[in-house]
Amino acid sequence: MKKLLLCLILLVTLCGCSEETDENTVKIGVLQLMDHEALNKAYEGFMAALNDEGYVEGENLSIEFQNPNNDKSSLATMAQQLVLDEPALILAIGTGSAQALQQETDTIPILGTAITDYEEVGLVAYNEKPGGNISGSSDYCDMAMQMDLIEDLVGDVKRVGLLYTSSEQNSIVQAEQMKKAASDKGWEVVEKTISDLTMVNDAMNAFIGDVDAIYIPTDNPLASSMASVETIATENAIPVIVGCDTMVADGGLASIGVNYYDLGYQTGLNAVKIIEGEVEVSELPIYFMTEENSDIYYNSYVAEKMNFTIPQPILESGIDMAK
């Protein structure tokens, strides 16, 4: 009997210690839309910022990471699971992740990253003052700068191809911005969309002999298909300018854009401010990278394969992403 009583006392004591540990541990949920280098880099940057600010997983930080690999049914289920776990904050990597979480909670703070325009896709009331439980960082890069890059690379441009996924809200926003920026230069835009990855080759082949260059925005499905894009582009000497650095590394010719690790890092710093009560998520403006901290990226291997000469100023100021 005494032994049983002692065991009960010990169990209660251990439970009490466990609860104390849980109270001192910050719980964060993460919903990453899919496995892709840009999104992975954003997550790495986020975790690095938390660590630098004293939050270490396994010590005073608990991370619940979910990745549905772009499956919409799994995305909704994982969003529900994360919200039911009642974390202090949830990181949404990619537009679809933030939209899924938006359907599940209006109280738990959500920080997004690798999202272009929060206001345009209905995640916040205003980018400058979100007003709800969602804020974050944007991977937007002024589309006029991307069109300037095309002009610097190609020279005389008349027709530009535009390729994106029709179901990606983030891509639709960028497509509209690209068409306006190209129109401002007097260029004609030849627009092609895909609904699934089996359409990539046909869409790329449709551009052959019809455009001077192709632009692909930061589009998650197409980012995972850059090997196919590269094959057709290099065989037919079509310059493909893309929305971010990782897409250049995976087969695009060039881009001007953000560093996703840096973007995630800034998101992590803002997460700490929210967790520690320094700022309310509703009052935290969407963070945009500026022209000053954007970089030009090019791929010398892709250029060599298509016998394309990258202008010297870009070689001198840009970053070579060739693997």
C-alpha positions as CSV (number, residue, x, y, z in Angstrom):
1,M,0.0,0.0,0.0
2,K,2.8,2.4,0.9
3,K,4.6,1.5,-2.3
4,L,1.4,2.3,-4.3
5,L,1.0,5.6,-2.5
6,L,4.6,6.5,-3.2
7,C,4.1,5.7,-6.9
8,L,1.0,7.9,-7.0
9,I,2.9,10.8,-5.4
10,L,5.8,10.4,-7.8
11,L,3.4,10.3,-10.8
12,V,1.7,13.5,-9.6
13,T,5.1,15.1,-9.1
14,L,6.3,14.2,-12.6
15,C,3.0,15.4,-14.1
16,G,3.4,18.7,-12.3
17,C,7.0,19.0,-13.7
18,S,5.8,18.2,-17.2
19,E,3.1,20.9,-17.0
20,E,5.7,23.4,-15.8
21,T,7.9,22.6,-18.7
22,D,5.0,22.9,-21.2
23,E,4.2,26.3,-19.7
24,N,7.7,27.5,-20.4
25,T,7.8,26.1,-23.9
26,V,6.6,28.2,-26.8
27,K,4.6,26.1,-29.2
28,I,4.6,27.1,-32.9
29,G,2.8,25.4,-35.8
30,V,4.2,25.5,-39.3
31,L,2.2,24.8,-42.5
32,Q,4.4,24.6,-45.6
33,L,2.5,24.3,-48.9
34,M,5.0,22.0,-50.6
35,D,8.6,20.8,-50.6
36,H,10.5,23.3,-52.7
37,E,13.9,24.9,-52.3
38,A,12.5,28.5,-52.0
39,L,10.0,27.5,-49.4
40,N,12.5,25.4,-47.6
41,K,14.9,28.3,-47.4
42,A,12.2,30.5,-46.0
43,Y,11.6,28.0,-43.2
44,E,15.4,27.7,-42.5
45,G,15.6,31.5,-42.2
46,F,12.6,31.5,-39.8
47,M,14.2,28.9,-37.6
48,A,17.6,30.7,-37.6
49,A,15.9,33.9,-36.4
50,L,14.2,32.1,-33.6
51,N,17.4,30.4,-32.5
52,D,19.3,33.7,-32.6
53,E,16.7,35.3,-30.4
54,G,17.0,32.5,-27.8
55,Y,14.3,30.1,-28.9
56,V,15.7,26.6,-29.4
57,E,13.7,23.6,-30.4
58,G,13.7,20.9,-27.7
59,E,14.6,23.4,-25.0
60,N,12.1,26.2,-24.9
61,L,10.5,25.8,-28.3
62,S,8.2,23.1,-29.8
63,I,7.6,23.0,-33.5
64,E,4.7,21.1,-35.2
65,F,5.6,21.0,-38.9
66,Q,3.1,20.0,-41.5
67,N,3.6,19.7,-45.3
68,P,0.8,18.5,-47.5
69,N,2.9,18.5,-50.7
70,N,0.3,20.8,-52.4
71,D,-2.6,18.3,-51.9
72,K,-5.6,20.5,-51.1
73,S,-7.4,17.9,-49.0
74,S,-4.4,17.3,-46.8
75,L,-3.8,21.0,-46.6
76,A,-7.2,21.6,-45.1
77,T,-6.8,18.7,-42.7
78,M,-3.4,19.8,-41.5
79,A,-4.6,23.4,-41.1
80,Q,-7.3,22.1,-38.8
81,Q,-4.9,20.0,-36.8
82,L,-2.5,22.9,-36.2
83,V,-5.3,25.2,-35.0
84,L,-6.7,22.5,-32.7
85,D,-3.2,22.2,-31.1
86,E,-3.6,25.9,-30.0
87,P,0.0,27.1,-30.6
88,A,1.2,30.6,-29.7
89,L,1.7,31.3,-33.4
90,I,1.5,29.6,-36.8
91,L,3.9,30.1,-39.7
92,A,2.2,29.8,-43.1
93,I,4.7,29.2,-46.0
94,G,3.0,29.9,-49.3
95,T,-0.3,31.6,-50.2
96,G,-2.4,28.4,-50.1
97,S,-1.2,27.6,-46.5
98,A,-2.2,31.0,-45.3
99,Q,-5.6,30.8,-47.0
100,A,-6.3,27.3,-45.4
101,L,-5.4,28.6,-41.9
102,Q,-7.5,31.7,-42.5
103,Q,-10.6,29.4,-42.8
104,E,-9.8,27.7,-39.4
105,T,-9.0,30.6,-37.0
106,D,-9.4,34.3,-36.5
107,T,-7.7,34.4,-33.1
108,I,-4.3,32.5,-33.3
109,P,-1.6,34.8,-34.8
110,I,-0.6,33.7,-38.3
111,L,2.6,34.9,-40.0
112,G,3.0,34.2,-43.7
113,T,6.1,34.2,-45.9
114,A,6.7,33.5,-49.6
115,I,3.4,35.2,-50.4
116,T,3.3,38.0,-52.9
117,D,0.3,40.3,-52.0
118,Y,-1.7,39.6,-48.9
119,E,-4.2,42.3,-49.5
120,E,-4.8,41.2,-53.1
121,V,-5.6,37.6,-52.2
122,G,-7.8,38.6,-49.2
123,L,-5.6,37.6,-46.4
124,V,-5.5,41.1,-44.8
125,A,-7.6,44.3,-45.0
126,Y,-4.5,46.4,-45.9
127,N,-0.9,45.5,-46.3
128,E,0.1,48.6,-44.2
129,K,-2.3,47.7,-41.4
130,P,-3.6,44.1,-41.6
131,G,-6.3,44.5,-39.0
132,G,-6.9,40.8,-38.3
133,N,-4.8,37.8,-37.1
134,I,-2.6,37.6,-40.2
135,S,0.6,39.4,-41.2
136,G,3.9,38.3,-42.6
137,S,6.5,39.0,-45.3
138,S,6.1,39.3,-49.0
139,D,8.3,37.9,-51.8
140,Y,7.1,40.6,-54.2
141,C,9.6,42.2,-56.5
142,D,8.6,45.2,-58.6
143,M,7.6,43.6,-62.0
144,A,8.9,46.7,-63.8
145,M,12.4,45.6,-62.6
146,Q,11.9,42.1,-64.0
147,M,10.9,43.6,-67.4
148,D,13.9,45.8,-67.3
149,L,16.0,42.7,-66.7
150,I,14.5,41.1,-69.8
151,E,15.3,44.2,-71.8
152,D,18.9,44.2,-70.5
153,L,19.3,40.6,-71.4
154,V,17.6,40.4,-74.7
155,G,17.8,43.9,-76.1
156,D,15.1,44.4,-78.8
157,V,11.9,42.9,-77.3
158,K,8.5,42.8,-79.0
159,R,6.7,39.7,-77.7
160,V,7.1,38.1,-74.3
161,G,5.6,34.8,-73.2
162,L,3.9,34.5,-69.8
163,L,3.5,31.1,-68.2
164,Y,1.8,30.4,-64.9
165,T,-0.6,28.0,-63.1
166,S,-4.2,29.0,-63.4
167,S,-5.2,27.8,-59.9
168,E,-2.4,29.6,-58.1
169,Q,-3.8,32.9,-56.8
170,N,-0.4,34.1,-56.0
171,S,0.6,33.6,-59.7
172,I,-2.5,35.3,-61.0
173,V,-1.7,38.4,-59.1
174,Q,1.8,38.4,-60.5
175,A,0.6,37.7,-64.0
176,E,-1.6,40.8,-64.0
177,Q,1.3,42.9,-62.7
178,M,3.6,41.5,-65.4
179,K,1.1,42.3,-68.2
180,K,0.9,45.9,-67.1
181,A,4.7,46.3,-66.8
182,A,5.1,44.7,-70.3
183,S,2.4,46.9,-71.7
184,D,4.1,50.0,-70.3
185,K,7.1,49.0,-72.5
186,G,5.0,48.5,-75.6
187,W,5.4,44.7,-75.6
188,E,2.9,42.2,-76.6
189,V,2.3,39.4,-74.0
190,V,1.6,35.8,-75.2
191,E,-0.1,34.2,-72.2
192,K,-0.2,30.5,-71.4
193,T,-1.5,28.8,-68.3
194,I,-1.3,25.2,-67.0
195,S,-3.7,23.4,-64.6
196,D,-1.4,20.6,-63.8
197,L,2.2,19.6,-64.4
198,T,1.5,17.4,-67.4
199,M,0.8,20.5,-69.4
200,V,4.2,22.1,-68.9
201,N,5.9,20.7,-72.0
202,D,3.0,21.6,-74.3
203,A,2.8,25.1,-73.0
204,M,6.6,25.7,-73.4
205,N,6.5,24.2,-76.9
206,A,3.7,26.6,-77.9
207,F,6.1,29.5,-77.3
208,I,8.8,28.3,-79.7
209,G,9.3,30.8,-82.6
210,D,6.6,33.1,-81.2
211,V,8.3,35.1,-78.4
212,D,11.6,36.8,-77.7
213,A,11.6,35.6,-74.0
214,I,9.4,33.9,-71.4
215,Y,8.6,35.1,-67.9
216,I,7.5,32.7,-65.2
217,P,6.5,34.2,-61.8
218,T,7.1,32.7,-58.4
219,D,4.7,29.8,-59.1
220,N,5.1,26.7,-56.9
221,P,4.0,24.0,-59.4
222,L,6.2,25.5,-62.2
223,A,9.1,25.9,-59.7
224,S,9.0,22.2,-59.3
225,S,9.1,21.7,-63.0
226,M,12.1,23.9,-64.0
227,A,14.0,20.9,-65.3
228,S,11.4,20.5,-68.1
229,V,11.3,24.2,-68.7
230,E,15.1,24.3,-69.0
231,T,15.3,21.5,-71.5
232,I,12.9,23.1,-73.9
233,A,14.2,26.6,-73.4
234,T,17.9,25.7,-74.0
235,E,17.1,23.4,-77.0
236,N,15.3,26.4,-78.6
237,A,17.5,29.2,-77.3
238,I,14.6,31.0,-75.5
239,P,15.6,33.1,-72.5
240,V,13.4,32.3,-69.5
241,I,13.3,34.9,-66.8
242,V,11.8,33.7,-63.5
243,G,10.5,35.1,-60.3
244,C,13.1,34.0,-57.8
245,D,16.7,32.8,-57.2
246,T,15.9,29.2,-56.6
247,M,14.1,28.9,-60.0
248,V,17.2,30.3,-61.6
249,A,19.3,27.6,-59.9
250,D,16.8,25.0,-61.1
251,G,17.0,26.0,-64.8
252,G,15.9,29.6,-65.4
253,L,18.3,32.0,-67.1
254,A,17.9,35.0,-64.7
255,S,15.8,36.8,-62.2
256,I,15.9,39.8,-59.9
257,G,14.3,39.1,-56.6
258,V,14.4,38.4,-52.9
259,N,16.5,36.0,-50.9
260,Y,14.1,33.5,-49.4
261,Y,16.3,32.7,-46.4
262,D,16.5,36.5,-45.6
263,L,12.7,36.7,-46.0
264,G,12.1,33.8,-43.6
265,Y,14.6,35.3,-41.1
266,Q,12.7,38.6,-41.0
267,T,9.5,36.7,-40.5
268,G,11.1,34.9,-37.5
269,L,12.2,38.2,-36.0
270,N,8.6,39.4,-36.2
271,A,7.3,36.1,-34.7
272,V,9.5,36.8,-31.6
273,K,8.0,40.3,-31.3
274,I,4.5,38.8,-31.3
275,I,5.3,36.0,-28.9
276,E,6.9,38.4,-26.5
277,G,4.0,40.8,-26.7
278,E,5.9,43.7,-28.3
279,V,3.4,44.0,-31.1
280,E,0.0,42.8,-32.1
281,V,-0.3,40.9,-35.3
282,S,-3.1,43.1,-36.4
283,E,-0.8,46.2,-36.2
284,L,2.2,44.6,-37.9
285,P,2.6,45.8,-41.5
286,I,3.4,43.3,-44.2
287,Y,7.2,43.3,-44.7
288,F,8.4,44.0,-48.2
289,M,12.0,43.6,-49.4
290,T,13.3,46.7,-51.1
291,E,15.2,47.3,-54.3
292,E,18.3,47.9,-52.2
293,N,18.2,44.4,-50.7
294,S,17.1,42.6,-53.9
295,D,19.7,40.8,-56.1
296,I,20.2,39.8,-59.7
297,Y,20.6,36.1,-60.3
298,Y,21.8,34.3,-63.4
299,N,22.7,30.8,-64.4
300,S,25.9,30.6,-66.5
301,Y,25.4,26.9,-67.2
302,V,22.0,27.5,-68.8
303,A,23.4,30.5,-70.7
304,E,26.2,28.3,-72.0
305,K,23.8,25.5,-73.1
306,M,21.8,27.9,-75.2
307,N,24.8,29.8,-76.5
308,F,23.5,33.0,-74.8
309,T,25.8,35.8,-73.8
310,I,25.0,37.4,-70.5
311,P,25.8,41.2,-70.6
312,Q,28.9,42.1,-68.7
313,P,27.2,44.5,-66.2
314,I,25.0,41.6,-65.1
315,L,28.0,39.2,-64.8
316,E,29.7,41.8,-62.6
317,S,26.8,42.7,-60.3
318,G,24.8,39.5,-60.3
319,I,25.0,36.2,-58.5
320,D,25.7,33.0,-60.5
321,M,23.3,30.2,-59.4
322,A,24.8,27.5,-61.7
323,K,25.1,24.2,-59.9
